[in-house]
């Protein structure tokens, strides 16, 4: 039997104790077997589930998902505590020091009056911390684990700081047309198709950024509309006594256009 005090209300210290118990002798076999690598995906999934809760406005779910996300932080910290690497207190210490350094207008003597000025200072302090002497080094520091559209946007923003950017969206739109042409040529030649398709996607991100649109949000919105319209197509096919998958493509397209018109 484990030595644990049950309570009506638990806090952060209890959270840490529970994680240590789960990883300790007599704890959970599954939890004890995990490594940073084995739960890497769990960390990402919990972050996205928390984001979904924010998007839906479901605060009860957000509270739960933030707890799940915090559990992942504690899990990784506990693994390192056991290995003698770092502790959760070390994680908190570093985060606190970072916040102090990157808010000189709050904890120092700098005067910053707008959110835009704060972001500029944040990025400058960040580059100094990471000893980044060039924009390319800043680009290389953008996490490769980010969704590709998001990573492309962040890289492009760093290039903009050097003036390497279109003055407005018109130039980006023309560039997209150019990249589509190069994609057509690559498809016809049967070579460099993946490379040219990647350039098209990067150009789309560039256009979205200059239009003030989040490309991830735009694509997710498109995904949601597709699922919604597809469900309506299935309903309309069923109303006619048909299965959507048994219908020819031209009939499916007609249902798609009808479903689209109903929105």
N, C-alpha and C positions, 0 to 999 in steps of 0.2 A: 504494500500500500504506500503510495506517495505521501510525502509530508506537504500538504497544501491546505491553506486556509480559504474556505469558501466564503464569499461576501455577497451582499446585496448589490454593491456597486464596485466595479473594478476600475483601475487607472493604469497609467503607463507603466509604473513599476510592476504591477501585477502581470501586465502583458509580457514584460521581459522575463519574469519568473516562469510563466507558463511556457514560453518558448524554450527556456533553458531546461525545464522538466521534460518537454517533448523530445529534446535532443540528448538528454542524459540517460544514464543507466536506469533501466526499468521504464523508459519512456516509450515513444511510438516507433516501431521498427521502420515505418516508411519515412518519418521525419529524420530519423537517425541516418538513413541511407542517402539523403540528399546532399548535393554539392552545388556550388555556384552555377555550374553549367546545367545541371539537371532541372533547376527551377528558374532558369533565365526566362523561358517562355512564360512561365506563370507571372513573373514580374510585369512583363509587357501586357499580358491579357488583363491583369488586374487594373493596370493604368487605363486601358481602353474601356473597361467596364465602368470605371469611375467617370471617364469622359462621357459615356453613354448616359449615366445618371445625371450629369450636369446638363446634357442636351435635352433630356426629357423633363427636367425640372422636378424630378422625384427626389425630394430631400431625404426621405426615409431610406431610399436605396443608396443615395449618395453617402449617407452616414455609414451604411454597411460596407460599401465599396471602398471608402477611404480607410476603414478598418482593415479590409483585406489587403489593401496596398501597403498600409503600415506593417502588417504582418510580414510581408515580403521583405521590407527593409530590416525588420528585426531578425528575420530568418538568416539573411545574408550576414548581418552583424554577428549573430550567434555563431555561425560557422567559423568566422574569422577569430572570434574570441577563443574558441576551442583550439584553433591552430596557433594562437599566439600572435596573430597579425594585428588586428585592431578591434576595439570594442564599440558598442553603440554610443558610449560617451565620447569616444574619439570622433565618431560620425557627427554627433551634435556639436562638438567643439569646432570642428572644421567648418560646418555650415554656419555657425554663429560668427566666426571670424570672417567668413566670406561676405556675409550680409553687412557686417560693420565696414569692411574695406570698400564694398561696392555702393555704399550709401554715405559718401563723404559730406553730402548736403544735410545729413541727419546727425551723423556721429562725428563730423569734422567741421571745418570752417568754410567749406565751399558753398556758394549760393547757386541753387538751381531752382527755377521757378515753374518749369513746364515738364510734363511727362516726356516729351521729346528730348529735352536736355538731359534728363535722368537716364534715358536709354543710351544716349551717346556716351555719357560718362561710364555707365555700366560696361559697355563694350570695350571702352578704352582701358579701364581697370582690368577687365578680363584678359585682354591681350597682354598687358604687362605681367599679370600673374602667370600666364602660360608662356611668357618669353617669346611671344609671336612678333617677329620683326617685319613680316610681310603679310599682305592679304592672302597670298596662296597658303601660307601657314595657317591662317585663320580658317580658310576653306577646308584644309585637311583636317582640322580639329572638329568639324561638323560630324556628328556621329553617323557612321555608316548604317547603324541599325534603324535609323529613322525611316519612315515611309519615303520612297524615292521622290515623290512630288514635293514633300515637305523639305527634304534635304536639298533638292534643286533650288527651291525658293530661298532658303537660307544662304546657299552659296552665291546665288545671283545678287542678293542684298549686300554681301560683302564686296562683290565686284563693283557695285554701284558707288561704294564709298571712295573708290579711286576714279570715279567718273566714267567707268566702262559700262555704259547703260544707255538705252534709248531715252531721249528727252520726254517722250510720251508714248502712248500705246500704239500709235500709227506705225512707227518703225518696227515694233515687235510683230504687228499684224502682217506687214510685208515680209518680214523674216520667216514667219510661219508658212506663207505661201511658197517662199523659196525652198524651205526645208521639205515641204510636201512634194515639190517637183523633184528634188533629189531622191526622195523616197521612191517615187514612181520610176525613176531611172534605175535605182538599185534593184527594185523588184523585176524590172524588165531584163536586167543583166544577170539576175540571180546571184548577186553578191552584195555584201555589206548591208543587208536588209535590216538586221538587228541594230546596227550602228546608226543608220539613217532614221529608223523608227524612234530610237532614243533621242535623236536630235529634234524630231518633231515634238515629242513629249516635253522636252526641255523648252522648246519654243512656246508651247501652249502654257507652260508654267510662267514663262516670262510675260506673256500677254496677260494672263490672269493677274499677276503681281502688279503690272502697270495699270490695270483697270481697277485695282483695289479689291480683288476677289481672292479669297482663300481657295487655292486649287483643290486641296483635300476636301473642303466643304462642298465645293462645286461638284466634284466627282461623286461624293457620297449622296448629294441631293439627286444626282442623275441615277445612281444605283437605286435609291428609294423609289423614284418615279418608275423605273423599269419594273421593279418587283410589283408595285401597285398596279401598273397597267397590265402586266402579265397575268396577275390574279384575275383582273377583270376580263381578260381574253378567255381564260379558262372558264369563268362563269358564263360568258356569252356562248361559248362552244357547248357547254353542258346544257344550257337552256334550249339549244337546237338538237339535243340528243347526240352530240358528237364529242369525241375526245380531241383536244387540241393537237396532240401529237400525231393523230391520224389524218389531219387536214393537210392539203397541199400548201406550199409556201405562200402562193398568191392569196389564198383564203385566210391564212394566218395574218398576212400583212393587212388585209382589209379589216380584220378584227382589231389589230394594233391601232390603225388609224381611228377606228371608232372609239376604242378605249381612250386614246389620246384626246379625242374631241370632247369627251365627257368631263375632263378636268377643268 
